Amino acid sequence: MAKMIIGQAICQLAITFCLHFGGQTLLGYGTSPHEQERLKTLVFNTFVWLQIFNEVNNRRLDNKINIFEGITRNWFFLGINLIMIGGQVLIIFVGGEAFEVTPLDGKEWGLSIGLGAISLPWGVLIRKCPDEWVAACLPWFIRKRWAPESITPSKLEAHRRNTVEMEEGIRPPLRTLSTLRGDRARQNIRGGSGLRAYMHEQKVKAKQVMKKTAGSGTATPVKTVESASEQGKN
């Protein structure tokens, strides 16, 4: 299932981008607004037909080639596809301004249906590609979610062992983490007492300096408002 989703997405994106970016050169469309609108309608119509044929292609999820097996017994599937085809035809011919499309001629309809039908042989090539090859190319988180059947117990155990070894190899020792400190942290840390003891020590030193200054009597006089006014009068 995973390889079919990825493979069909690549096919649809390639066809859509080729028409959108190179359709003017490859198909000879002009630069007038009407011609550009026809090209955009062709891209839209081709994309829808890619989805319609992809529905037929994904009727079965295994690697068997016969995708039409039992299709005549599935009336629900046939009814849905007929409704989609009829709705698409109505959108192209009478959609007009509502869908910003313009009617296409027979050549453009044939091109749209033919490009959409490419998903059928492309699906055969995807089914012929071994599942192990595709699973080996997927990242582990996608493989675990979309293709868990390709993960054997031995591969799962090997992945876990490699993950543990990688984490142990990347994780630094505690001694290395303890040495990764800035200059400010190293200056503020004093022995085993920490920053609180260092701040208490600085407060004690400041009080001792204030006591020495008060005992010597050399404290600077405080200038009051009255003294300042008297100095202004003189």
Secondary structure as GFF3:
##gff-version 3
##sequence-region A 1 234
A	DSSP	alpha_helix	2	26	.	.	.	ID=ss1
A	DSSP	alpha_helix	33	57	.	.	.	ID=ss2
A	DSSP	three_ten_helix	71	73	.	.	.	ID=ss3
A	DSSP	alpha_helix	75	94	.	.	.	ID=ss4
A	DSSP	three_ten_helix	96	98	.	.	.	ID=ss5
A	DSSP	alpha_helix	106	116	.	.	.	ID=ss6
A	DSSP	alpha_helix	119	128	.	.	.	ID=ss7
A	DSSP	alpha_helix	131	137	.	.	.	ID=ss8
A	DSSP	alpha_helix	140	146	.	.	.	ID=ss9
A	DSSP	three_ten_helix	148	150	.	.	.	ID=ss10
A	DSSP	alpha_helix	153	170	.	.	.	ID=ss11
A	DSSP	alpha_helix	174	179	.	.	.	ID=ss12
A	DSSP	alpha_helix	183	188	.	.	.	ID=ss13
A	DSSP	alpha_helix	195	216	.	.	.	ID=ss14
A	DSSP	alpha_helix	225	233	.	.	.	ID=ss15
###
